[in-house]
């Protein structure tokens, strides 16, 4: 996807909420994130062509992606068109490949005509 994982603890966003603040605060609270901690993360992702970044916040054994859809930040197309589904699917593929390789398997990735990804995992 050309996205770059940045080893930093903040991600670029607008800087404050300009929409219904109470709803924004509730959404963050549901994720276990305090409003004053928004913009902080465990890893950040730089998307080519976007000014803003995606923050990954670790919650237990999973990462929660956080991002700002303010149009001028450049992430609105990604998040509105796919609801981050494309990002989450790509992450799942990369995580599966990483885990298979850690266990000593060979992994081949192939993109199917319908756009799906097929992973073939084999014993070397």
Secondary structure per residue as TSV (DSSP state, phi and psi in degrees):
chain	resnum	aa	ss	phi	psi
A	1	X	-	360.0	-12.5
A	2	X	-	79.5	8.4
A	3	X	-	-82.6	146.6
A	4	X	E	-114.7	127.6
A	5	X	E	-84.1	126.7
A	6	X	E	-108.7	130.3
A	7	X	-	-85.1	76.9
A	8	X	-	-145.2	161.5
A	9	X	S	-104.5	16.2
A	10	X	B	-139.4	155.0
A	11	X	-	-128.3	149.0
A	12	X	-	-76.6	131.3
A	13	X	-	-150.3	-176.5
A	14	X	-	-61.1	-36.4
A	15	X	S	116.6	-23.5
A	16	X	S	-161.6	158.1
A	17	X	-	-78.1	132.7
A	18	X	-	-111.4	5.5
A	19	X	S	-106.6	-166.1
A	20	X	-	-56.3	103.1
A	21	X	H	-61.2	-39.2
A	22	X	H	-64.2	-40.7
A	23	X	H	-66.8	-41.5
A	24	X	H	-60.0	-46.8
A	25	X	H	-61.1	-40.4
A	26	X	H	-65.9	-42.5
A	27	X	H	-60.3	-43.1
A	28	X	H	-66.7	-41.9
A	29	X	H	-61.7	-38.7
A	30	X	H	-61.1	-27.3
A	31	X	T	-90.1	-2.6
A	32	X	T	79.0	27.5
A	33	X	-	-119.2	129.8
A	34	X	-	-78.2	143.9
A	35	X	G	-55.8	-40.4
A	36	X	G	-67.4	-13.8
A	37	X	G	-96.9	-0.3
A	38	X	T	-64.8	135.4
A	39	X	T	102.2	-15.4
A	40	X	B	-94.6	147.8
A	41	X	-	-156.7	175.3
A	42	X	S	-93.9	-30.9
A	43	X	E	-146.7	153.7
A	44	X	E	-121.8	154.5
A	45	X	E	-123.6	126.7
A	46	X	E	-95.5	124.0
A	47	X	-	-101.9	123.9
A	48	X	T	-53.9	132.7
A	49	X	T	86.6	-6.6
A	50	X	-	-107.2	140.7
A	51	X	S	-78.0	-42.2
A	52	X	S	-80.7	164.5
A	53	X	E	-122.6	166.9
A	54	X	E	-100.6	130.7
A	55	X	E	-99.8	138.8
A	56	X	E	-110.5	119.7
A	57	X	E	-109.8	124.4
A	58	X	E	-80.3	126.7
A	59	X	E	-126.8	101.0
A	60	X	T	68.1	-126.0
A	61	X	T	-99.8	18.8
A	62	X	E	-133.8	161.7
A	63	X	E	-109.0	135.2
A	64	X	E	-102.7	122.0
A	65	X	E	-81.0	134.1
A	66	X	E	-124.2	140.8
A	67	X	-	-156.8	163.8
A	68	X	-	-110.6	122.7
A	69	X	-	-90.2	7.8
A	70	X	-	-54.2	125.9
A	71	X	G	-53.3	-39.8
A	72	X	G	-67.5	-14.3
A	73	X	G	-79.7	-16.7
A	74	X	S	91.1	-2.3
A	75	X	-	-99.1	-6.0
A	76	X	H	-62.7	-38.0
A	77	X	H	-64.4	-45.5
A	78	X	H	-60.8	-49.0
A	79	X	H	-78.2	-33.1
A	80	X	H	-76.1	-38.1
A	81	X	H	-74.7	-36.5
A	82	X	H	-118.8	-3.7
A	83	X	T	58.9	29.3
A	84	X	T	70.8	6.0
A	85	X	H	-58.8	-40.5
A	86	X	H	-62.7	-41.5
A	87	X	H	-65.2	-47.9
A	88	X	H	-65.1	-36.9
A	89	X	H	-65.6	-44.3
A	90	X	H	-63.3	-39.0
A	91	X	H	-62.4	-43.6
A	92	X	H	-61.5	-41.1
A	93	X	H	-62.7	-48.0
A	94	X	H	-64.1	-39.9
A	95	X	H	-64.6	-42.6
A	96	X	H	-62.9	-42.3
A	97	X	H	-63.2	-44.3
A	98	X	H	-60.5	-47.3
A	99	X	H	-65.5	-40.5
A	100	X	H	-63.9	-43.3
A	101	X	H	-66.8	-36.5
A	102	X	H	-60.3	-30.8
A	103	X	T	-90.3	5.6
A	104	X	T	90.5	8.7
A	105	X	E	-86.6	155.2
A	106	X	E	-91.4	139.2
A	107	X	E	-124.9	131.1
A	108	X	E	-119.9	131.2
A	109	X	E	-109.5	134.5
A	110	X	E	-137.5	132.9
A	111	X	E	-89.3	125.9
A	112	X	-	-83.4	159.5
A	113	X	T	-55.7	-28.8
A	114	X	T	-83.4	1.6
A	115	X	S	96.6	-13.0
A	116	X	-	-69.4	159.9
A	117	X	E	-107.2	133.6
A	118	X	E	-114.4	123.4
A	119	X	E	-103.9	129.8
A	120	X	E	-111.4	122.5
A	121	X	E	-112.9	127.3
A	122	X	E	-134.0	152.6
A	123	X	E	-79.3	129.3
A	124	X	-	-67.0	360.0
